Amino acid sequence: EWPLIRKLISKIGNSLAGLWLGLDVKDSMTGLFALKKDLIKNLSFEAIGYKILLEILVKTKGAKVKEVPFVCVNRQEGSSKFSFSIINDYFKLLKILRKSASYNTKNR
């Protein structure tokens, strides 16, 4: 079970991705995803850190997305990689992708 602050940050991050980028997914921050190779083979990526799924979702907007729920469990060993620098990287990426998403919408 995640601490309340971690749940809140995750909820806010996913909500902002939905609002700012027009994404219709519940968890845009997951590190677990699968996709068809042909969907991304000609794309270039600018993702900061490891949140490449956001960029894939923006650049392949309109592609079919199927979410499969899973439960994260607390680590048995080691420490969380979650930090304020990761939050900062996430917001930087949202800003970059928002510009990209609005540019792509205007030029269709």
N, C-alpha and C positions, 0 to 999 in steps of 0.2 A: 504494500500500500504506500503510495507516494504521499509526502507531506502536503498539506493544504496549499502552501505557496507554490509548490511545483505543479500541482493540478491547475491552479489559477493561471500561472504563466503559460502552461500548455493550452488552456482554453482560450486565453487572449490571443496567443500566437496563431492558433487555427482560425479564430474569428476574424482577425485582421487579414489573413491570407484570403479568406472567403470574400470579405468586403472589398479589399483593395485590388485583388487580382481576379475577382469573379469566379473563384474556384468553388465547385459544388462537391466537396469531399469532407468527410468528418475529421480525418487526420492527415494533414498535409505535411506533417513533420516526421512521419514514421521513417525508420531506417530500413524497413523491410518492405520491399515491393518487387513485383515482377512485371515485365512488359515484353512486347514483341520487339525484336531487334530492328526490324524494318522501320519501326516508329521513330527511332532516334538515330539511325545510322548516318544521316546527313546533317545532324545538328551539331553546333558547337556550344560549349557550355562555359558560363562565367561564374558558376556557383562559388560562394565563399564558404569555406569549411566543408561540411559533409551534407548539407541540406539540398542535394541535387534534385530531389523529387519535386520541390516547388518549381524549379526551372523547367523540368520535364513537363509538368502539368500545364504551365503557361505556354510553352512552345508547341505543345501538341493539343492545344485547346480544341475540344470537339471530339477527341478520341474517346472511345468507350473506356470507362473506369469502373472497375468492380472492386469494392473494398471488402476485405475479409477480416473480421474482428479477431483480435488476439489479446492476451493479457500479459502485460509486462510484470515481471516479478522483481523484487529487490535483489540486488547483487548479494551473492554469498561471500565473495571475496573481492578485494580491490575497492576503489572508490569511484563515485560517479564522475563522469566527464562533464556534467552540466556545470556551467559557470556563467558569469556575467559577460565574459568575452563571447561566448556562444550566443547569448541573447543579442548582443551588439551586432555580431555577424549576421544573425537572422534578420534584424531590422534593416541592415545595409542591403541585404539580398532582396528584401521586400521592396525597397525603394528602387533598386535597379530593375527588378522584374515589373514593377508597376509602370515605369517609363516604357519598358519594352512592350508590355501588354497594351498600353494606350496607343503606342506607335503602330503596333500591328493591327489594332482595331481601326484606326484612322486610314490605314493604307491598304485595306482589303478591297 
